[in-house]
């Protein structure tokens, strides 16, 4: 017994539902792959002492600027 091909004209709602779930699954899978690669890159970057020092300095500067902005009277927030 041969299967008949499902025509999009005959089952447009079903095809739309399948497309949605396939797309969501593919997006989730790609997202996981990107997270794994990003974690690997972050581990490599954090192993570099120069990068760690530069990141620490940047974070300290930004934290100081944010604290200054939070402590400033309303309307006098400055950007650095």
C-alpha positions in Angstrom: 0.0 0.0 0.0 1.5 3.4 -1.1 1.2 6.5 1.0 -0.2 9.5 -0.5 1.8 12.7 -0.4 0.3 15.3 2.0 -0.5 18.3 0.0 -0.2 21.7 1.6 -3.5 22.7 -0.2 -5.3 19.8 1.5 -3.8 20.2 5.0 -2.7 23.9 5.3 -3.3 24.0 9.1 -1.4 20.8 9.8 1.5 21.9 7.6 1.6 25.2 9.5 1.6 23.4 12.8 4.5 21.1 11.7 6.5 24.1 10.4 6.1 25.9 13.7 7.3 23.0 15.8 10.1 22.1 13.4 11.2 25.7 13.5 11.0 25.9 17.3 13.0 22.7 17.7 15.7 23.8 15.2 15.9 27.2 16.8 16.4 25.6 20.3 19.0 23.2 19.0 21.0 26.0 17.3 20.7 28.1 20.5 22.2 25.3 22.5 25.1 24.9 20.0 25.8 28.6 20.1 25.8 28.6 23.9 28.4 25.7 23.9 30.6 27.6 21.5 30.3 30.8 23.5 31.2 29.0 26.7 34.3 27.6 25.1 35.3 31.0 23.8 34.7 32.5 27.2 36.9 29.8 28.9 39.7 30.5 26.4 39.4 34.3 26.9 39.3 34.0 30.7 42.5 31.8 30.6 44.3 34.9 29.1 45.6 37.0 32.0 45.8 40.1 29.9 42.1 39.8 29.0 41.2 39.1 32.6 43.0 42.3 33.7 41.4 44.4 31.0 38.0 43.1 31.8 38.5 43.7 35.5 39.5 47.3 34.8 36.5 47.9 32.5 34.1 46.4 35.1 35.5 48.5 37.9 35.2 51.7 35.8 31.6 50.9 34.7 30.7 50.0 38.3 32.1 53.3 39.6 30.2 55.2 36.9 26.9 53.4 37.8 27.4 54.0 41.5 28.1 57.7 40.8 24.9 57.9 38.7 22.8 56.2 41.4 24.1 58.6 44.1 23.7 61.8 41.9 20.6 64.0 42.4 17.8 63.3 39.9 18.5 64.8 36.5 22.2 65.1 36.8 23.2 61.7 35.6 26.4 61.8 33.5 27.6 59.3 31.0 31.3 58.4 30.7 
